[in-house]
Amino acid sequence: MWDFGRVEALEPEAIGEPGQRTFRVRARSDRECASLWMEKEQMAQLSMAFRQLLARANLDVVAAPAAGAGTFPDEADVDFHIRRLGIGYDADRRLVVLFAYATDDEDDSEPPTFSCQVSPAQCLGFAERAEELISKGRPLCLLCGGPIDPDGHHCVRSNGHTDRPISLA
């Protein structure tokens, strides 16, 4: 279990070309750095969860500026692939708490593999930058929602090449 406490920086990152990218969250405290690898959909969900939490807590904030890429060391002290994420809000301290788990085990008694605290401004900045990264990916098919590759797209809704019936409801 790594508890970074209040982090100085929380940044989304996409590495590679659209269609072949890997995503991670980088967190830096005053003494350690973490690389938390995730799927693009997890990053999108985290971004949305941050925005929803800020709206529910009625927090009107200005996004924190991005930490420069040079502020993160090449080698992270903590480096793992996220299986589950959770967030919470400490109203007394006005901090958002991020919990990351390296296992799928949904046993609530298990402590998170990693946790940190971020300001609402850092959450909004993270959400904006994550959404920008995600939007730079492959365009999505309007019929099936799948990504369109540069070399073509075989849409299951337009050509019927699927084993399952498609619900139009």
C-alpha positions in Angstrom: 0.0 0.0 0.0 1.4 3.4 -1.1 -0.2 6.4 0.4 1.3 9.5 -1.2 -0.8 11.9 0.8 -1.2 15.3 -0.8 0.4 15.2 -4.2 2.0 18.2 -6.0 1.0 16.9 -9.5 -1.6 14.5 -11.0 -1.3 14.3 -14.8 -2.9 12.1 -17.5 -0.6 10.8 -20.3 -1.1 8.9 -23.5 1.9 7.2 -25.1 2.0 6.1 -28.7 0.0 6.5 -31.9 -3.9 6.5 -31.9 -5.0 2.9 -31.9 -1.8 1.8 -30.2 -1.7 4.1 -27.3 -1.3 3.3 -23.7 -2.6 5.5 -20.9 -1.4 6.3 -17.4 -1.9 8.7 -14.6 1.3 10.2 -13.2 1.3 11.3 -9.6 4.2 13.1 -7.9 4.6 13.9 -4.2 7.5 15.8 -2.7 9.5 12.6 -2.5 7.9 9.9 -4.8 6.5 9.4 -8.2 3.8 6.9 -9.4 2.9 5.6 -12.9 -0.6 4.1 -12.8 -1.4 2.4 -16.1 -5.0 2.2 -17.2 -7.3 1.7 -20.2 -8.5 4.7 -22.2 -12.1 4.0 -20.9 -10.8 4.1 -17.3 -9.2 7.5 -17.9 -12.5 8.8 -19.4 -14.5 7.5 -16.4 -12.0 9.0 -14.0 -12.3 12.4 -15.7 -16.1 12.2 -15.7 -16.1 11.1 -12.0 -13.9 14.1 -11.1 -16.3 16.4 -12.8 -19.4 14.9 -11.2 -17.8 15.0 -7.8 -16.9 18.7 -8.2 -20.5 19.4 -9.4 -22.1 17.5 -6.5 -19.8 19.2 -3.9 -20.9 22.5 -5.5 -17.2 23.5 -6.0 -16.6 26.3 -8.5 -12.9 26.0 -9.3 -10.4 27.0 -11.9 -8.3 24.2 -13.4 -4.8 23.9 -12.1 -2.1 24.3 -14.8 -0.4 21.2 -16.1 2.8 20.0 -14.4 5.6 20.1 -16.9 6.6 16.7 -18.3 10.1 17.3 -16.9 8.8 17.4 -13.4 8.3 13.6 -13.5 11.3 11.3 -13.3 11.9 8.7 -16.0 11.6 5.9 -13.4 8.6 5.8 -11.1 8.8 4.6 -7.5 5.3 3.0 -7.9 4.4 1.4 -11.2 1.4 -0.9 -11.8 -1.7 -1.5 -13.9 -4.9 -0.3 -12.3 -7.7 -2.8 -12.1 -10.2 -0.7 -10.1 -10.4 3.0 -9.1 -12.3 4.9 -6.5 -12.6 8.5 -5.4 -13.9 10.3 -2.4 -14.2 13.9 -1.1 -12.9 15.2 2.3 -15.1 18.2 2.8 -13.2 19.4 5.9 -9.9 19.6 4.0 -11.5 20.3 0.6 -9.4 17.5 -1.0 -10.4 14.7 -3.4 -9.0 11.3 -2.5 -8.0 8.9 -5.3 -7.8 5.2 -4.6 -6.3 2.7 -7.1 -6.3 -1.1 -6.8 -4.0 -3.5 -8.6 -6.5 -6.4 -8.2 -10.2 -7.0 -9.2 -11.0 -8.2 -5.7 -14.0 -6.1 -4.6 -13.5 -7.0 -0.9 -14.0 -3.6 0.8 -11.7 -4.7 3.7 -8.7 -4.8 1.3 -6.7 -1.5 1.4 -6.1 0.2 -1.9 -2.7 -0.4 -3.6 -2.2 3.3 -4.0 -3.9 6.5 -2.7 -3.4 10.2 -2.9 -5.1 13.5 -2.2 -5.6 16.2 -4.8 -7.2 19.6 -4.8 -10.4 20.3 -6.7 -8.4 22.5 -9.1 -6.0 19.6 -9.8 -9.0 17.4 -10.5 -10.5 19.8 -13.0 -7.2 20.3 -14.7 -6.7 16.6 -14.9 -10.2 16.1 -16.4 -9.6 18.8 -19.0 -6.3 17.4 -20.1 -7.5 13.8 -20.0 -10.5 14.7 -22.2 -8.2 16.4 -24.7 -5.9 13.3 -24.8 -8.8 11.0 -25.4 -10.3 13.2 -28.1 -7.0 12.9 -30.1 -7.6 9.2 -30.6 -9.2 7.4 -33.5 -12.7 8.8 -34.6 -15.7 6.7 -33.5 -18.2 5.1 -35.9 -21.6 6.8 -35.6 -23.4 3.5 -36.0 -21.5 1.1 -33.7 -19.3 3.3 -31.6 -16.2 1.4 -32.4 -13.0 3.1 -33.4 -12.3 3.7 -37.1 -8.8 2.7 -38.1 -6.9 4.5 -40.9 -7.0 1.3 -43.0 -10.7 0.8 -42.7 -13.6 -0.1 -40.4 -15.8 -3.2 -40.5 -19.0 -1.9 -38.8 -21.1 -4.7 -37.4 -24.2 -2.6 -37.7 -23.8 -1.9 -41.4 -22.6 -5.2 -42.7 -24.1 -7.8 -40.4 -20.8 -9.7 -39.6 -21.5 -10.5 -36.0 -22.6 -13.6 -34.1 -25.0 -11.7 -31.9 -28.2 -9.9 -32.8 -27.9 -6.1 -32.4 -30.6 -4.4 -30.3 -32.1 -1.3 -31.9 -33.9 -0.3 -28.7 
